[in-house]
C-alpha cells in the first residue's frame, strides 16, 4: 500500500493545482523543483561541516561541496562522491544538501557532492564529462581534502544514480579510480522508458512518464542517443568486474523496473548486488525527510551500507 504520508502529500499536490514541471519552461522548472525540495528537506546538522570547492574540469571549474563530520575534521576519511538527481535538468548542491549531510553524519565519512552541468544548456554527454572529471580530481586531490583515495564510493539518486552507474563502467574501462561501491538510489538505467512500471505508474505519483520524456528531450540531442550506454547504462555491452552495488527502488516509482533490471543485469554478470525496496514510496522520497519518515530510514540504511563497505566501527 501507498505510505500514508505519501498519500497525504500526493493529495495535497493534486488539490494545489500547481502546474506540472513539464508544462514549465526549463528555467521555471529548475526553480520550482528547487523550492519544493528545500521546503521538504531536513534542517542543517550541527555536527557536519560544509565547504564549497571548485574542481578543475576540461570544460571549466566544477562546483563541489565537501561534508565532514565535525568530530573527525583533520582525519583522513573514506568518502562517498554523490551526484544529485533531477532528470539531468533540475537539481543542484542545495536540493540534496540534507541527503549528503545525513549520510556524512550517520556513516562518519566524508561526502563530496558534485554540481555537474545540466540540460538544456548543456546536453548529453556534458553531465557525464563533468561527473567523471570531478571523480578524477577528487581522487587526485584526496590528501588535501582529507580523503583516503583507496576508500572511495560513488552514488546518487535518479539521474545521479544513472551517472554513478555510468562512471563505474568508465572507471573500470579507464583504469580508475578504484571504487568500493556504487550506490544507486532509484536510478534511471534506460532512457527508452518502455518497461512495465512506466505504464503502470506513469501518472499520479509525482514522477510521471510525461515528465520523464520532458527531461529526456531536454537532455538528449536525438533519440539515437538513447542507445548510447553512457545515457542508458543497462545497454552497456559488458557489466562484469564492476564494484559491488547497493540499489534502492520505490514501489510507486515508474523507474522501479529500471532499477531492478539493472540489479538483475549486474548479478548475471557476477557483480555483488544488494537490493532494497521501499514498497510504499514514490520517486524522490529521500529528499523529503521533513515530512516522510521513511526518507530518514532509507538514508540510515544507506549509511549503514557505507559503514560496512569501508570496514568502519
Buried (B, 14 or more C-beta within 10 A) or exposed (E): EBBEBBBEBBEEBEEEEEEBBBEBEBEEBBEBBBEBBBEBBBEEBEEBBBEEBEBEBEEEEBBBBBBBBEEBEEEBBBBBBBBBBBBBBBBBBBBBBBBBBBBBBBBBBBBBBBBBBBBBEBBBBBBBBBBBBBBBBBBEBBEEBBBBBEBBBBBBBBBBBBBBBBBBBBBBEEEEBEBBBBBBBBBBBBBBBEBEBBEEBBEEBBBBBBBBBBBBBBBBEEEEBBEBBBBBBBBBEEBEEBBBBBBBBBBBBBBBBBBBBBBEBBBEBEBEBBBBBBEBBBBBBBBBBBBBEBBBBBBBBBBEBBBBBBEEE
